[in-house]
Amino acid sequence: MAIEIRKPVLDSLVDVAIGLDLPTNAPYGSLFKLNYLTIDQAVANAKNLLFTNHGERPMLPTFGCNLRRVLFENATEELTSELEDSIRDNFQVWLPYIFINELVVDAPDLSPNRVDVSLTISLVGNQFDTRSIELQLETAQ
């Protein structure tokens, strides 16, 4: 049985940028760093969603995963499962074209002031081309 992999149309156009990458500063003197593949733009959009708190975006008060609210909470199993649910729910609402292959939220024992979030994402319809995102939420000591 053959499996059809849907490739986005704009990925085949070499000179058409799909969006801006994060961070936006480009290393070679141009104004902005651009993405030319849909999966790379999906990573930038996912980072934008993860780093945004509720109320930061005008006219979109519920946009974001609201992760910074847990910086001063005790790292427990309930907290990590609450963060996983929040990330999955917000991805379904705001980025439905992204499929979360793997999501790990961990509170390391050696660093009680830190929460590690690791995602492996792909586009819906093409789960073979994946990208990883890792971020650390850390309180100032």
N, C-alpha and C positions, 0 to 999 in steps of 0.2 A: 504494500500500500504506500503510495507516494504522499508526502506531506508538503503542502504548499506553504511557502514562506513569502509573506507579502512584504515587499520592499517599498517604502514610501517613494512617491514619484520624484520629489525634490532631491532625494539622495543621488539620483543619477545625473543631475545637473552640476557640473564641476564648479562653475563660477557663481552659483546662487547661494548666498548665505541665508540660513534659516533663522538665526537669531543671535543674541549676544551671549557670550560665555561669562562665567563668574570665576574669578574676579574680572572686572571689565577692562582693566588696563592691559594693553598689548605690549609684548616685549620688543617689538621691532619698529617703534616709532609711529605706528598708526594709532588712531584714536581709540578704537575698541577692538577687543579680541572677539572674533566671529566664529560661529559654529556652522559647519557645512553638512553635517550629518544629523538626522533626526534624533538618533539615540544620544548624541552629545548634547543636543538642545534639551532633551528630556532630562538629562543629568543636571543641567543648569536650572531647569524649572523645578526639579525635585529639591535641589539645594536651597533655592529661593523659598519654597514652601516650608522646608525644615527650619530655616533660620528666621522665619517671620513669626511674630507673636500676634495674637488676636488684638485687633484695634490699631495696628500699625499702618494698614493700607486704607487710604480714604475710600469711602463708598463700599468697601468690602470688610466689614468689621469681624467676620469670622474666618477670614483667610489666614492660613498659617497653622502650624502644628502646636504652637504655644508651648514649646519645650523649655524655654527659660524660666517658666514658672516653677519648675521643680528644683532649681538650683539650691535652695535652702531646705529641701525636704530630706527626711531620712531615707536612705537607699534601702528599700525593702522589695520583696517579691511583688507586692501589690503595686508598688510604684512602677516597676519595670513592665508589668503586664498592662497597667493603665497607659503608659507611654506607647507600647506596641499597639494597643487599640486605638489610641489617638492618631498615631501615624497612619495606620491602615484606613481609618475612617476619613481622614482628611485627604489622603491620596484618592480614595474612591470619589469624593465630592469634587475636588479641584483638578486632579490629574487622572481622569479615568482611562486615558490611553496608555498609562504606565502600569505594568504588571510587576508586583513585588515578588520576586522569586524567593528571597530569603531576607528575614528581618531579625536581627539580634540586638536586644537592649540589655546591657550588662552593667552592673555596679561593682567594680573591682574591689576586693577586700583590702588591698594595699593602699588604695586611694579613696577614702570615704567621701571626698568632696567631688567626685567625678562620676559621670554616667557616660558610657560609650554606646554609640548607636552605629550599627553596621547594616547597610542595605545592599542587596544585589537586585538590580532592576533590569527590565527589558520592556520592549514595546509590545502591546497587545497584538497578537498575530505573528510575532517574530520573537520567540522566547529563546532562540539560540544565540543571538547577539546581545550579550549582557554587559553591564557596567556596574562597578562597585562604588559605594559612597560610604565613607567613614567620617564620623564626627565625634568630638568629645565635648560634653557639657561640663564645665568646670567652674567652681566658685572661686572667687578671689580670696586668697588666704592672708 
